[in-house]
């Protein structure tokens, strides 16, 4: 049976494709960060399409503002996270997903449990409580449902659980003050979908 991979962490560090700058408030980076981190929490991999998005996803200052206020409006210091992970991380310092491949630090098992593979993984699991009973139950529920859809060849339902959101932002139409990586505009998910390059599922 095909393995369900929705909780497989990346095996390479994240390389940013967008570089907007010059906004006066960091909330203006939301659409860029949604696209940057594939419409899911960078820490626990919870996806937008698994529930209501309003107030459920935040922009996290990776280096907290309390540690370095000069990075408040720095796009490269912002990541897209779910509300739970944002609340747990707070002002803590944890491994940077743009410097360390989380896939070499933590592994989610088929039963929803999670293993730390090294010291960085232990920090991630501990600080973000990725092994809490609630989080483990949630992962197991998602994995069991997706495996059931795979077994029963429910392709349409499987796609609805593993697709990109319908409301992909067209970053080519954004009017940001500046952009250090302008080529990323053409690599946004909206543009890739328009060109037929965006997969049905991921």
VEXVEXNU-353439 format. One line per 8 residues: for each residue x, y, z of N, C-alpha, C. Coordinates in steps of 0.2 Angstrom, whole numbers. Layout:
% residues N
X/Y/Z/X/Y/Z/X/Y/Z | ...
% end
This chain:
% residues 202
4/-6/0/0/0/0/4/6/0 | 2/11/-4/6/18/-4/6/21/3 | 12/23/5/14/26/11/11/33/11 | 8/35/17/5/42/17/11/46/20 | 13/52/17/19/56/18/17/63/20 | 11/64/22/9/71/24/13/74/30 | 16/69/34/20/71/40/27/70/39 | 29/69/33/37/68/32/40/75/32
44/76/37/48/83/37/53/83/31 | 54/89/29/59/90/23/66/87/25 | 70/84/20/76/82/22/82/87/19 | 80/93/17/84/98/16/82/104/20 | 86/109/21/84/115/25/80/119/20 | 75/123/22/71/127/18/75/132/15 | 75/133/8/78/139/4/72/143/2 | 73/150/5/67/154/3/67/156/-4
61/156/-7/61/159/-14/58/166/-15 | 55/168/-9/53/175/-9/57/180/-5 | 57/186/-6/61/191/-3/58/198/-2 | 51/198/-1/48/205/0/51/209/6 | 52/215/5/54/220/11/51/227/10 | 51/230/16/49/237/16/42/238/18 | 38/233/20/31/234/23/32/237/30 | 27/241/32/27/244/38/24/240/44
21/234/42/19/229/47/20/222/45 | 21/218/49/23/211/47/17/207/45 | 11/209/46/5/205/44/5/206/36 | 8/211/33/8/212/26/12/206/22 | 16/202/26/19/197/23/16/190/23 | 9/190/25/6/184/26/5/180/20 | 3/183/14/2/179/8/9/176/6 | 14/180/6/21/178/4/23/172/9
21/172/15/23/166/19/19/160/19 | 13/161/17/8/156/16/11/152/10 | 13/155/5/16/152/-1/23/149/0 | 27/153/4/34/151/5/34/144/9 | 29/143/14/29/137/18/24/132/16 | 21/133/10/17/128/7/10/127/11 | 8/133/13/1/133/16/0/128/22 | 6/127/26/6/123/32/11/125/37
10/123/43/14/125/49/21/122/48 | 26/126/48/33/124/47/35/119/52 | 32/120/58/34/116/64/31/109/65 | 24/109/64/21/103/65/18/100/58 | 18/104/53/16/102/46/8/101/46 | 4/104/50/-3/105/50/-5/109/44 | -9/107/40/-11/110/33/-17/115/34 | -17/120/30/-23/124/30/-30/121/28
-29/116/23/-35/113/21/-38/108/26 | -35/107/32/-38/102/37/-42/105/42 | -44/112/41/-48/115/45/-49/122/44 | -53/126/48/-54/133/47/-47/137/47 | -46/142/43/-40/145/43/-40/152/47 | -46/155/48/-46/161/51/-43/160/58 | -38/164/60/-35/164/66/-31/158/68 | -31/153/64/-28/147/65/-21/147/63
-19/152/59/-12/152/57/-9/159/58 | -3/159/61/1/165/63/7/166/59 | 10/172/60/17/173/57/21/173/63 | 26/169/64/30/169/69/37/172/68 | 39/176/73/46/179/72/51/173/75 | 55/170/70/59/165/72/64/167/78 | 67/172/76/71/175/82/66/180/85 | 64/179/91/58/183/94/60/190/95
55/194/94/56/201/95/59/203/101 | 58/199/107/61/201/113/68/200/113 | 71/196/108/78/194/108/81/199/103 | 78/201/98/81/206/93/75/210/89 | 73/216/92/68/220/89/69/222/82 | 76/222/80/77/225/73/75/220/68 | 73/214/70/71/209/65/63/208/64 | 60/213/67/52/213/67/49/213/61
52/217/56/50/217/49/54/214/44 | 58/209/46/63/206/42/60/199/39 | 58/199/33/55/193/30/58/187/32 | 65/187/31/69/181/32/69/178/40 | 66/182/44/65/180/51/58/178/52 | 53/178/47/46/176/48/45/169/45 | 41/165/49/39/159/47/31/158/48 | 28/153/44/21/152/44/20/146/49
16/148/54/15/142/59/7/142/61 | 5/136/64/-1/136/67/-2/140/74 | -8/141/76/-8/145/82/-5/141/88 | -6/135/88/-4/131/94/4/131/94 | 7/130/88/15/130/88/17/137/90 | 14/142/88/16/149/89/15/151/97 | 10/148/100/9/149/107/14/146/111 | 16/140/109/21/136/113/28/138/112
30/140/106/36/143/104/37/149/108 | 33/154/108/33/160/111/40/164/110 | 44/165/115/50/168/115/56/163/115 | 55/157/114/60/152/114/64/152/108 | 70/150/108/74/149/102/75/141/101 | 73/140/95/73/133/92/77/132/86 | 78/126/83/82/125/77/79/129/71 | 82/132/67/80/136/62/79/131/56
72/131/53/71/127/47/74/129/41 | 77/135/41/81/137/35/88/136/35 | 90/133/41/97/131/42/98/123/43 | 93/120/46/93/113/48/87/110/45 | 89/104/41/83/100/39/80/96/44 | 73/98/45/70/95/51/69/87/50 | 69/85/44/69/78/42/74/74/45 | 80/77/47/86/74/50/85/74/57
80/78/60/80/79/67/74/76/70 | 68/75/66/62/72/69/59/67/64 | 56/62/66/52/58/61/45/56/64 | 40/56/60/34/54/62/32/47/60 | 31/43/65/29/36/63/22/35/60 | 21/29/58/15/27/55/9/27/60 | 10/27/66/5/27/71/4/34/74 | 7/39/71/7/46/73/12/48/79
15/43/82/20/45/87/26/48/83 | 30/52/87/36/56/84/42/54/88 | 48/53/84/54/52/87/59/58/86 | 63/59/91/68/64/90/74/60/88 | 78/62/82/83/59/80/90/61/82 | 90/67/85/96/70/87/95/76/93 | 100/79/95/98/85/100/94/90/97 | 95/92/91/90/97/88/83/95/88
82/88/87/75/85/87/72/85/94 | 77/84/98/74/84/105/72/90/108 | 75/96/105/73/102/107/67/104/104 | 66/102/97/60/104/94/54/100/97 | 55/94/99/49/90/102/47/92/108 | 53/94/112/51/96/119/48/103/119 | 51/108/116/49/115/116/42/116/113 | 40/112/108/34/113/104/29/107/106
31/103/111/27/98/113/24/93/108 | 28/92/103/26/88/97/24/81/99 | 26/79/105/24/72/107/18/72/112 | 15/77/112/9/77/117/4/73/115 | 0/70/119/-6/65/117/-10/68/112 | -12/75/113/-17/78/108/-14/78/101 | -7/80/101/-4/80/94/-3/74/91 | -2/69/95/-1/62/93/-7/59/90
-13/60/94/-19/58/92/-21/61/85 | -20/68/85/-22/71/78/-18/68/73 | -12/67/73/-8/64/68/-10/57/66 | -12/53/71/-14/47/70/-21/47/66 | -25/51/68/-32/52/65/-31/54/58 | -27/59/56/-25/61/49/-23/55/45 | -18/52/48/-14/46/44/-19/40/43 | -23/39/48/-28/33/48/-33/35/42
-36/41/42/-41/43/37/-38/43/30 | -32/45/29/-29/45/23/-27/38/20 | -25/34/25/-23/27/23/-30/23/21 | -35/25/24/-42/22/22/-44/24/15 | -43/31/14/-44/33/7/-40/30/2 | -34/29/3/-29/26/-1/-31/18/-3 | -33/15/3/-35/8/2/-41/7/-2 | -46/12/-1/-52/11/-4/-53/15/-11
-47/17/-13/-46/21/-19/-51/27/-20 | -51/30/-15/-56/36/-15/-52/42/-17 | -50/42/-23/-45/47/-26/-48/55/-25 | -54/56/-26/-57/63/-25/-56/65/-18 | -58/61/-13/-58/63/-6/-50/63/-4 | -46/59/-6/-39/59/-5/-36/66/-7 | -38/68/-13/-35/74/-16/-38/80/-11 | -44/80/-9/-47/85/-5/-43/86/2
-40/81/4/-36/81/10/-29/83/9 | -26/82/3/-19/83/2/-18/88/-4 | -23/92/-5/-22/97/-11/-19/104/-8 | -18/108/-12/-16/115/-10/-23/119/-9 | -23/124/-6/-30/128/-5/-32/131/-11 | -39/132/-12/-41/135/-18/-39/142/-19 | -38/146/-13/-37/153/-14/-30/154/-13 | -26/152/-18/-19/153/-19/-18/160/-20
-13/164/-17/-12/171/-18/-8/172/-25 | -10/176/-29/-6/177/-35/-1/183/-33 | 5/180/-31/11/185/-29/13/189/-34 | 12/188/-40/14/192/-46/11/199/-46 | 5/199/-43/1/205/-42/2/209/-36 | 6/207/-32/7/210/-25/11/216/-27 | 10/222/-23/14/228/-24/18/229/-17 | 23/226/-16/27/226/-11/32/232/-12
35/235/-7/40/241/-8/46/238/-11 | 48/232/-10/55/230/-13/55/222/-12 | 59/219/-16/59/212/-16/67/210/-18 | 70/206/-14/77/204/-15/77/198/-19 | 71/194/-20/71/188/-24/65/189/-29 | 65/193/-33/59/194/-38/58/188/-42 | 62/184/-44/61/178/-48/56/174/-45 | 56/174/-38/51/170/-34/44/171/-36
42/177/-38/35/178/-40/33/173/-45 | 37/171/-50/34/167/-55/34/159/-53 | 37/158/-47/37/152/-44/32/151/-38 | 28/156/-38/22/155/-33/18/150/-35 | 14/147/-30/10/141/-32/4/143/-37 | 2/149/-36/-4/152/-41/-1/152/-48 | 5/154/-49/8/154/-56/10/147/-58 | 12/143/-54/13/136/-56/7/132/-58
2/134/-54/-5/131/-56/-7/133/-62 | -7/139/-64/-9/142/-70/-5/139/-76 | 2/137/-75/6/134/-80/5/127/-80 | 1/124/-76/0/117/-76/5/113/-72 | 9/117/-68/15/113/-65/14/111/-58 | 8/114/-55/7/112/-48/4/105/-47 | 6/101/-43/3/94/-43/-3/95/-39 | -8/90/-41/-14/89/-37/-14/89/-30
-9/85/-28/-8/84/-20/0/85/-19 | 1/85/-12/8/86/-10/8/84/-3
% end
